[in-house]
Amino acid sequence: MTNLLRMVALGFVITFLLPTSTNAQLGLGGGLVYGSEADAIGVSAKGKLILSEVLAAVPNFTYFFVDNGDVNTINGDLHYFINNSNNFDLYALVGLNVAMGTINTEIGLNLGGGLEIMVKDNVAAYGEVKYVLSDFDQLVIAFGVLYYLGE
C-alpha cells in the first residue's frame, strides 16, 4: 500500500509540472466538507491548476473529524468546464480518491460536479458535490474559497 501512496503523490507532482500556457492560473484554498459514510464534517486543503480553457487539475486533502479514529482522503480530480465565464464556472469532475482510515486504505473513483463564483478579483467561492465509488462509498459535499495567484 505504501507504493500506491507514493504513486498517487507522484501523480500530483507530475500534474503540477505539466507544461501549461503562460497565462495558467494557480488557485489555493480550502473549505468545509461533509462525508456521508464517515458521517462527519471535515476540513479540506485544495489546489487548482488551470490547464486550458476547459480543463483544470485539482488535488486536495481532507481530514474528517470522526469519533472512532482518523479518516483522511487524498483526491486528484480533473474539472471539465461546462460553462466557463469570467465570474461563473460550472464543471463536471472525475478523479481518483484514496481514503485512509485507522485500520485500512481504500481506493476509489470520484464522479460529480460543482460551481465556482468569483467574489473578488482573485477570490472565488465554490460548492461541489461528488460521489466516491469504492468499498468506502460516500456522497461528499464541499464548500470553500480559492485564492488565485497572479493576474
KACORDA-V28974 format. One record per residue. N is the residue number from 1. PHI is phi as a letter, one per 30 degrees, with the letter a starting at -180 (none if undefined). Layout:
N,PHI
N,PHI
This chain:
1,none
2,d
3,d
4,d
5,d
6,d
7,d
8,d
9,d
10,d
11,d
12,d
13,d
14,d
15,e
16,d
17,c
18,d
19,d
20,b
21,d
22,d
23,c
24,d
25,c
26,c
27,c
28,b
29,l
30,l
31,a
32,c
33,b
34,c
35,c
36,d
37,d
38,d
39,h
40,a
41,c
42,b
43,c
44,b
45,c
46,b
47,b
48,b
49,c
50,d
51,c
52,a
53,d
54,b
55,b
56,b
57,c
58,b
59,d
60,a
61,b
62,b
63,c
64,c
65,d
66,c
67,d
68,c
69,j
70,c
71,b
72,b
73,b
74,c
75,b
76,b
77,c
78,c
79,c
80,c
81,d
82,d
83,b
84,c
85,b
86,d
87,c
88,b
89,b
90,c
91,b
92,c
93,b
94,b
95,a
96,c
97,b
98,b
99,c
100,c
101,c
102,d
103,c
104,b
105,b
106,b
107,c
108,b
109,c
110,c
111,b
112,l
113,a
114,a
115,b
116,b
117,b
118,d
119,c
120,b
121,e
122,c
123,b
124,b
125,c
126,b
127,b
128,b
129,b
130,b
131,c
132,c
133,c
134,a
135,d
136,c
137,e
138,a
139,d
140,b
141,c
142,b
143,b
144,a
145,b
146,b
147,c
148,c
149,d
150,i
151,h
